[in-house]
């Protein structure tokens, strides 16, 4: 399986890799790792779409990615409105946890970078307890000044997967800037996943996970997030405009194909 085998969409010009399931995403990633194919995975939600549209540097980072998972109910709805495709959400934390299990099963090694020193240590301990056979090639907290030294540590570890928890968009910027120097086959920013693993932060309830309303749960727990989520109304409006345009083009192509005339 290759990335070209998976449907691709664009939401406001930002690419989305439209996986059918977590299993398909994991299968593709493991296949690329086995082949030694460099893979930069980015979780795309409405906030990142808006940020990329307003920041050319960040947009360039996003376009350096090889896999863009649909992280967010808003992104999934946008794809449905623009393309007419029903696709599941593949959240960053959900994919991260499944990749840990896959790494343990496939004898692949990981490197955990990011978080506060105590959080990183607790996340490491939690992974070790849950997956005793998983090879953790290395770890390092997110409070470092010697970037070259950290990259060397990552490369010497010979890890197969690098998970970076520096917060978004910092983690994507960091990976995008140093992608060529990092010799790990698979790299992914995982946001607050280490906080969840360490027990520092509780994951959204199962109901919120099923309905895609984790953003509301996070907003209740962390009211300061309203500033980040204030872009959502504008995102929705722009998606509606794109959807109407795309629908009109699909109708025009269909009518030309059938030879019918609409007026």
Secondary structure, DSSP 8 states (H G I E B T S, - for coil): --GGGSEEEEETTEEEEE-S-HHHHHHHHHHHHHTT--EEEEEE-HHHHHHHHH-HHHHHHHHH-SEEEE-SHHHHHHHHHHH--------HHHHHHHHHHHHHHHT-EEEEEES-HHHHHHHHHHHHHH-TT-EEEEEE-S--S-HHHHHHHHHHHT-SEEEEES-TTHHHHHHHHHTTT---SEEEE-TTHHHHHHTSS----HHHHHHT-HHHHHHHH-GGGHHHHTTHHHHHHHHHHHHHHHHHHHHHHHHHHHT----
